[in-house]
Amino acid sequence: MRSKSVEVVPYSYTWAESYELIKAELLAAVGDFILGIEHVGSTAVEGLSAKPCIDIDIIIEDYSMLDTVINQLATIGYVHEGDLGIKDREAFKYTNKPHLENHHLYVCPKSSNELHRHITFRNYLKTHPEAVVKYSKIKEEAAKLFPNDIDQYIAYKTPCIEELYAACGLL
């Protein structure tokens, strides 16, 4: 059991603003080497309850650009962590960014299945308010039931996620 605490809060309009601030800093460092930057995850969907952490995918053409992007991100305090077991999604950690909202940063080639999943799921939720209500409720319940167990929190949400994935063509 990983004893990471779980906090799920109601949607905040500040998340979109926070994303834009992070994006601006990223673009200044890597804008010449990437195809785009996407706000993904629950904080990207208006009305969706979420853990207060912005998920961001930087999109590159292919892995030939990865070393350049790693080096450029290093100049602004990001450290490459590898794929952390998820193919075609490179994770980055950071320290000393108190001016930015807590965030997860990933770099994905445009052909990445993980990138496709992130964008498809986000876009589905943005256009299906009933799914947002249902998923928010499940996430809030899971956080209340398992406030100190991220694995159980994830397990509790999984049936709902799988149902939503099937609805948007991911399963």
C-alpha positions as CSV (number, residue, x, y, z in Angstrom):
1,M,0.0,0.0,0.0
2,R,1.3,3.4,-0.9
3,S,0.3,5.8,1.9
4,K,0.0,8.9,-0.3
5,S,-2.8,11.1,0.9
6,V,-5.6,11.8,-1.5
7,E,-7.4,15.1,-1.7
8,V,-10.2,15.8,-4.2
9,V,-11.7,19.2,-4.4
10,P,-14.5,20.9,-6.4
11,Y,-13.5,22.4,-9.8
12,S,-11.7,25.7,-9.6
13,Y,-11.6,28.3,-12.4
14,T,-8.1,29.1,-11.2
15,W,-6.8,25.8,-12.7
16,A,-7.2,27.2,-16.3
17,E,-5.3,30.3,-15.3
18,S,-2.6,28.3,-13.6
19,Y,-2.2,26.1,-16.7
20,E,-1.7,29.2,-18.8
21,L,1.1,30.5,-16.5
22,I,2.9,27.1,-16.6
23,K,2.4,26.8,-20.3
24,A,4.0,30.3,-20.8
25,E,7.1,29.3,-18.9
26,L,7.3,26.0,-20.8
27,L,6.9,27.6,-24.2
28,A,9.7,30.1,-23.4
29,A,12.0,27.1,-22.9
30,V,10.9,24.6,-25.5
31,G,8.5,26.3,-27.9
32,D,10.9,26.1,-30.8
33,F,11.2,22.3,-30.4
34,I,7.7,21.0,-29.8
35,L,4.3,20.7,-31.6
36,G,2.2,21.9,-28.7
37,I,1.2,21.8,-25.1
38,E,-2.1,20.4,-23.8
39,H,-3.9,20.8,-20.5
40,V,-5.1,17.2,-19.7
41,G,-6.5,15.4,-16.7
42,S,-9.4,16.4,-14.5
43,T,-8.3,20.0,-13.9
44,A,-8.8,20.6,-17.7
45,V,-12.5,19.8,-17.5
46,E,-14.8,22.6,-16.3
47,G,-16.9,21.4,-13.4
48,L,-15.0,18.2,-12.7
49,S,-13.8,17.6,-9.2
50,A,-10.1,16.8,-9.1
51,K,-6.9,16.4,-7.1
52,P,-5.5,20.0,-7.2
53,C,-2.6,19.2,-9.6
54,I,-2.4,20.4,-13.2
55,D,-1.6,17.6,-15.7
56,I,0.3,18.8,-18.8
57,D,1.4,17.0,-21.9
58,I,4.1,18.5,-24.1
59,I,3.8,17.1,-27.6
60,I,6.9,16.4,-29.7
61,E,7.1,15.1,-33.3
62,D,9.0,11.9,-32.3
63,Y,11.7,10.7,-30.0
64,S,14.4,12.4,-32.1
65,M,13.4,15.6,-30.3
66,L,13.4,14.2,-26.7
67,D,17.0,14.9,-25.8
68,T,16.7,18.5,-26.9
69,V,13.5,18.9,-24.9
70,I,15.0,17.2,-21.8
71,N,18.0,19.6,-22.0
72,Q,15.8,22.7,-22.5
73,L,13.5,21.7,-19.7
74,A,16.5,21.2,-17.4
75,T,17.4,24.9,-17.9
76,I,14.2,25.9,-16.1
77,G,14.4,23.3,-13.3
78,Y,12.7,20.1,-14.7
79,V,14.4,16.7,-14.2
80,H,13.6,13.8,-16.6
81,E,12.3,10.8,-14.7
82,G,11.9,8.4,-17.6
83,D,8.6,6.8,-18.6
84,L,7.7,5.5,-15.1
85,G,6.4,2.3,-16.7
86,I,4.1,4.0,-19.2
87,K,5.2,3.7,-22.8
88,D,5.5,6.9,-24.9
89,R,5.1,9.2,-21.9
90,E,8.2,10.8,-20.4
91,A,7.7,12.2,-16.9
92,F,9.4,15.2,-15.4
93,K,9.7,16.4,-11.8
94,Y,10.7,19.8,-10.5
95,T,11.6,21.6,-7.4
96,N,11.6,25.3,-6.4
97,K,8.6,26.5,-8.4
98,P,6.5,28.2,-5.7
99,H,5.3,30.7,-8.3
100,L,3.5,27.9,-10.2
101,E,0.6,25.6,-9.2
102,N,1.4,22.0,-8.4
103,H,1.6,20.1,-11.7
104,H,2.6,16.9,-13.4
105,L,4.6,17.4,-16.6
106,Y,4.9,14.8,-19.4
107,V,6.4,14.8,-22.9
108,C,4.8,12.6,-25.5
109,P,5.5,12.0,-29.2
110,K,2.4,12.9,-31.3
111,S,1.9,9.1,-32.0
112,S,1.7,8.2,-28.3
113,N,-1.3,6.1,-27.2
114,E,-1.1,7.8,-23.8
115,L,-1.4,11.2,-25.4
116,H,-4.4,10.0,-27.4
117,R,-6.0,8.6,-24.3
118,H,-5.5,11.9,-22.4
119,I,-7.0,14.0,-25.1
120,T,-9.8,11.7,-26.0
121,F,-10.9,11.3,-22.4
122,R,-10.6,15.1,-21.7
123,N,-12.6,16.0,-24.8
124,Y,-15.3,13.4,-24.1
125,L,-15.8,14.8,-20.6
126,K,-15.9,18.4,-21.9
127,T,-18.8,17.5,-24.1
128,H,-20.7,15.2,-21.7
129,P,-21.8,17.0,-18.5
130,E,-23.6,14.0,-17.2
131,A,-20.3,12.1,-17.2
132,V,-18.6,14.9,-15.4
133,V,-21.2,14.8,-12.6
134,K,-20.9,11.0,-12.3
135,Y,-17.1,10.9,-12.4
136,S,-16.9,13.8,-9.9
137,K,-19.2,11.9,-7.5
138,I,-17.1,8.7,-7.7
139,K,-13.8,10.6,-7.2
140,E,-15.2,12.5,-4.2
141,E,-16.5,9.2,-2.7
142,A,-13.2,7.5,-3.3
143,A,-11.2,10.3,-1.6
144,K,-13.5,10.2,1.4
145,L,-13.3,6.4,1.7
146,F,-9.5,6.2,1.1
147,P,-8.0,9.5,2.1
148,N,-4.6,7.9,2.8
149,D,-4.4,5.1,0.2
150,I,-3.9,6.2,-3.4
151,D,-4.0,2.6,-4.6
152,Q,-7.5,2.0,-3.1
153,Y,-8.6,5.4,-4.4
154,I,-7.6,4.4,-7.9
155,A,-9.2,0.9,-7.6
156,Y,-12.5,2.5,-6.5
157,K,-12.6,4.8,-9.5
158,T,-11.5,2.2,-12.0
159,P,-15.0,0.8,-12.9
160,C,-16.3,4.3,-13.6
161,I,-13.3,5.2,-15.7
162,E,-13.6,2.0,-17.7
163,E,-17.3,2.7,-18.4
164,L,-16.4,6.2,-19.5
165,Y,-13.5,4.9,-21.6
166,A,-15.9,2.5,-23.4
167,A,-18.3,5.4,-24.0
168,C,-15.6,7.5,-25.7
169,G,-14.1,4.6,-27.7
170,L,-11.0,4.0,-25.6
171,L,-11.9,0.4,-24.7
